[in-house]
């Protein structure tokens, strides 16, 4: 099993990331250059473009991408950036800076998504939403790279273990087997 059924719009709160094999979703300063050259199955990006109604992101990640639109600019919709200081955020077309609790941000995002999915592009916000029971699915793409450091998908020292069930046919508790080998140079 290497893939799931196509992503569809269903009004879900979808915590969505490409992650390194060692659990990082960005480099130490939110760098994403480690994704250069990574490929995905044909049609996957279009599935997300079609099924995503709105995106909820964090301020730190937003500052690093410098206004770039998701999915290589292929997606155009409402993007919400959750921040403690919206007053000093640089305005951008289609971006709303929110200063509220994460549950309210989800309510706003789902309303704007109009029945499509609200994608969460922040490990910190995702963790908070998971703790509140507001994540419907975690959608991960594991890239064949070991970063060694950076921003972890889920970092909650001393927090509870969160059991997950794999989406799709078969045993939801079955371990997914991945096999990689180091590449030269």
C-alpha positions in Angstrom: 0.0 0.0 0.0 1.6 3.2 -1.1 -1.3 5.5 -1.8 -4.9 6.3 -0.8 -8.0 7.0 -2.8 -8.0 10.4 -4.5 -8.5 13.4 -2.1 -12.0 14.7 -2.3 -13.7 17.8 -0.9 -15.8 16.9 2.1 -15.6 19.9 4.4 -12.8 18.2 6.4 -10.2 19.9 8.5 -7.2 18.4 6.9 -3.7 18.7 8.5 -1.7 18.3 5.4 2.1 18.2 5.0 5.0 16.7 3.1 7.3 15.4 5.8 10.9 14.1 5.9 11.3 10.5 6.9 12.6 11.7 10.3 9.4 13.7 11.0 10.3 17.3 9.9 8.0 19.4 7.8 10.4 22.3 7.4 14.1 23.1 8.1 15.1 24.9 11.3 14.1 28.3 9.8 11.1 27.0 7.9 13.2 26.2 4.8 11.5 24.1 2.2 14.4 23.7 -0.3 14.8 20.1 0.7 11.7 19.4 -1.3 13.4 20.3 -4.6 13.3 17.4 -7.0 10.7 15.5 -5.0 7.9 14.1 -7.1 4.3 12.9 -6.4 2.0 10.7 -8.3 0.4 12.3 -11.4 -2.8 14.2 -10.6 -2.2 14.5 -6.9 -1.6 18.3 -6.8 -4.7 18.8 -8.9 -6.7 16.8 -6.4 -5.7 19.2 -3.6 -6.3 22.2 -5.8 -9.8 21.0 -6.5 -10.7 19.8 -3.0 -9.3 22.7 -0.9 -11.6 25.5 -0.1 -9.5 27.5 2.3 -6.1 27.2 4.1 -5.2 28.0 7.7 -1.5 28.7 8.2 0.8 30.1 10.9 2.6 33.4 10.8 6.2 32.1 11.0 5.7 29.8 8.0 3.9 32.6 6.1 6.7 35.0 6.7 9.2 32.6 5.2 7.3 31.8 2.0 7.1 35.5 1.3 3.6 35.6 -0.2 3.9 32.5 -2.4 0.6 30.8 -3.1 0.1 27.1 -2.3 0.5 24.3 -4.9 2.9 26.3 -7.0 0.3 29.1 -7.4 -2.2 26.6 -8.8 -4.6 27.1 -5.9 -6.5 30.4 -5.4 -8.8 30.8 -2.5 -9.0 32.3 1.0 -5.8 31.9 3.0 -6.0 32.6 6.8 -2.8 33.3 8.7 -3.2 33.0 12.5 -1.0 35.5 14.4 -0.8 37.2 17.7 0.1 40.5 15.9 -2.0 41.1 12.8 -1.3 44.8 13.0 2.3 44.4 11.8 1.6 41.8 9.1 2.3 42.8 5.5 -1.0 42.7 3.6 -1.4 40.3 0.7 -4.2 39.6 -1.8 -6.5 36.8 -0.7 -4.9 36.6 2.8 -6.7 37.4 6.0 -4.6 37.7 9.2 -6.6 36.4 12.2 -5.9 37.0 15.9 -8.3 34.6 17.7 -8.2 31.1 19.2 -7.6 28.1 16.9 -11.2 26.8 17.2 -12.5 30.2 16.0 -10.0 30.2 13.2 -11.3 26.7 12.1 -14.9 28.0 12.2 -13.9 31.0 10.0 -11.9 28.8 7.7 -14.6 26.1 7.2 -17.2 28.8 6.5 -14.9 30.3 3.8 -14.2 26.8 2.4 -17.9 26.5 1.4 -18.1 22.7 1.8 -14.6 22.0 0.6 -11.7 21.1 2.9 -9.9 23.5 5.2 -6.2 22.6 5.0 -4.0 23.3 8.0 -0.4 24.2 7.0 1.1 24.7 10.5 2.6 22.1 12.9 1.8 24.3 15.9 -1.8 25.0 14.9 -2.3 21.4 13.9 -1.1 20.1 17.3 -3.5 22.5 19.0 -6.4 21.4 16.8 -5.6 17.8 17.4 -5.7 18.3 21.1 -9.1 20.0 20.7 -10.5 17.1 18.6 -10.8 19.4 15.5 -8.7 17.5 13.0 -10.6 15.2 10.8 -7.6 13.7 8.9 -3.9 13.9 8.9 -2.6 13.7 5.3 1.1 13.1 5.0 3.5 12.6 2.1 6.8 11.2 3.2 9.7 12.5 1.2 12.8 10.3 0.9 15.1 12.6 2.9 16.5 12.7 6.4 16.8 16.4 7.6 18.1 15.8 11.1 16.6 19.0 12.5 13.9 21.5 11.8 10.2 21.9 12.5 8.6 18.7 13.6 5.1 17.7 12.4 4.1 16.9 16.0 6.2 18.1 18.9 4.5 17.7 22.2 6.9 16.6 24.9 5.1 15.2 27.9 1.8 15.3 26.0 -0.4 12.3 25.6 0.0 9.6 22.9 -2.5 10.1 20.1 -3.6 6.8 18.5 -4.4 7.1 14.8 -6.3 4.9 12.4 -5.1 4.6 8.8 -7.7 5.8 6.2 -8.6 3.3 3.5 -9.3 -0.3 3.2 -7.8 -2.9 5.5 -6.7 -2.8 9.1 -6.6 0.8 10.3 -3.8 0.0 12.8 -1.6 -1.7 10.2 1.9 -0.3 10.1 2.9 1.3 6.7 6.1 -0.2 5.4 8.5 2.2 3.6 11.8 1.1 2.1 14.5 3.5 1.0 18.2 3.4 0.3 20.8 6.2 0.4 21.5 7.8 -3.0 24.9 8.8 -4.1 25.8 12.6 -4.1 
